[in-house]
């Protein structure tokens, strides 16, 4: 699937279908989510991008990190997912300033919401399709300060001696990913945009956490 409109249509249909049960589907990865958010090392008053925020499962912890004086830019093209994310934030007692961008990451005009090079951190949590879009990465990087923290986490092909891990990755990818390219190296287009980075494997090599700096 190479045509952008076809890819976006497929993504929209996929996530609209998953929205009602998405929180349950992602429950097993909650520890990895907490690890990824902790790696952002957020401080009160900072600004963080949640690229592909889904139903907002990361937002409460991100909000706790930046505090009520901080700011979160949540990017999500699926309206069914975004509606759930908005409700989640509405239930927080001391929510930070929120900017909701309901559009694909590659077409998100972040300059409308943020001055260039002003965000302190960016999270890409289980957003494989976004990571394969250079324009999406360019948009996010333009919004980040030099030295801003970047964390990505998701599925990755394991070594051949972990066949059960690869069966898991295959099943999960067929259910949740439109662009299955570069599952051997999901961070391929991200790392050239970082000044320093490190990747660690989890779950018998079937998942990864990348931490880096803009």
N, C-alpha and C positions, 0 to 999 in steps of 0.2 A: 504494500500500500504506500505509494509515493506521493500522490496528489494531496496537498495540504487540506483541501476541503473534505476529501474522503476521510482523511485521518481524524479531522475534528468532528465530523459526523459520527464516526465510529466511537471516539472517546465520549462524546455527549451521550450516545445511546448506552454505552457500557456503564458509565457512572450514574446515569439516571436510573438504570436498572438495579444498580448495587446500593443506591442511597438508603433504602429502608433497612438494609441489614448490614451496612458498612461498618457500623460501630462494633457489632458482634464479630464480623470477619476479622477486624483488626485488633480484637482483644488480645490474642496471643502475642502480638508484637509490642504490647504496652511497655515491657521492660526495656526494649531496644529504643522505643520512643523517648523514655525518660533519660536513657543514656545519651541519646543524640542531643536532647535539649540541654542537659547538664553540660555537654561539651561546648555549647555556645557561650557559657560563662557570662550570662546576661547580668547587667547591673541596672538598678533603678534609674529611670529617665532615658534609657536607651531606646533605639528604634530597631526593630527586627522584621525581616520579611519572612512570611510563611508562604512559600511558593508551592501551590497545589495544596491548599489547606484542607480540602475535602470537607468532611462534616465538622471540622474544627477540633478534632481530638487533641491537637497540640496546643490549642489556644489557652486553656486554663494555666498550664505550666509556663507558657511564654508570658502570659499576663502577670503571673507571680514574679517572673524574672525581671521584667521591666517596670513593674509597679504602675500605680495610677497616673504617674507623670510621664510614663513611657508611651511608646507608640508601636502598634502592630499593623503591618500592611499585609492583608490576607488576599491571596490571589487564587481564584478558583473559577473555571469556566462553566461548571455544571450548576444550574440554578437550584436543583433539588439538594445538592450537597451544600451549597452556600446558604440556603435557607436554614438548614440544620445548624450550620456554624454560627449564624447570627443568633439563633435561639440559645445556643450554648453560651455565648458571650453575654447575652441579655440576663442570664441567670447569675453572673458573677457579681459579687458585692462591690468590688472596687476595680472595675474594668479600666484598662488603659485607653488612650485614644485609638480608635479603630478606623482604618481605611479599607473598605471592601472593594476589590477590583474583580468584577465578575466577567472575566474574559480570559482567553488562553494566554499563558505567560508570555508567549512570543509576541503578542500584540498588546500587552499591557503597557500603557503610557505612564510609567512610574513618575516621570517628570511632572505630571499633573498634580501628584500628591506629595512628592519629595523633591528637594533640591538634589541635583546630581552629587554623588559622593557624600551622602549624608547619613546613610543607614549603617548601623554598627554590626549587624549580623544577618545571616540568611540561613534558613532551614529548607532542605529538600528531603522530605521524609516519604519514602516509597513513591517517588515521582519519576520512575524510569522514563516514561514518555517525554516528560519535560526536559530531562537531562540530555535527551537525544536531539533537542532542538537548539542549534547554536544561537538563533535569534533570541530565544527565551533566556539563555544564559547571558547573552550580551545585555539584555534589558536589566537583569538582576545585578550584574557586575557594575553597570553604570551607576546604579543607585547606592553602591557600597563605598564606604570610606576606604582609603588605602589601609591595609592592616585589619580590615573587618574580618570577623570570624565567619567561616562557611562550614556547615555540616550537612552531609548527605548520607542517607542510609537506604538500603533496599535489598532486593534480590540480586544474586550473582551466581553464575555457574561455579560449582565446586570442582575440585580436582577429580580426575577420573577414578581415583580410588575411593571416592565417596559417592557411589551410584545412587544410593537412596536419597542423598541430599539433592542430586540432580533431578531425580523423579519429583521431589517436592517442588523444586524451582520450576520445573516444566509445568506441573499442574497449576501452581500459583500464577505463573506468567500467562498461561492460556486463559485464566479467569480474570486477570486484572491488567494486562498490558496489551496495547495495540501494536506498538513498535518493539518487536522482540530482538531487534538488532543490538549488538554490543552487550548482551547479557554476560559475556565473558569479561567485559571491562566497562561497566555502566558509566564510570567517571571519565571516560576517554576525552570528551570535549570540555569537561570542567577543569581538570587539573592544569591545562596550559594557561588558564586564566588566574591561577593561584601562585603566590610567591613561595609558599611552602605548604606541604600537605602530607598526610599519612593515612593509610587504609589499614583497618583491622578487620579480620573475618570473625563471624559469629555463627552459631548453629551448625556445627560441622561444615563450615565454609559456605553455607548456602545464603548467608546474608553478610553485609559489610557495613562498616561505619567509616566514613571519610571525614577527617577534620583538616581544615586548612585555613589559610589567610589570603585575603584579597591581595 
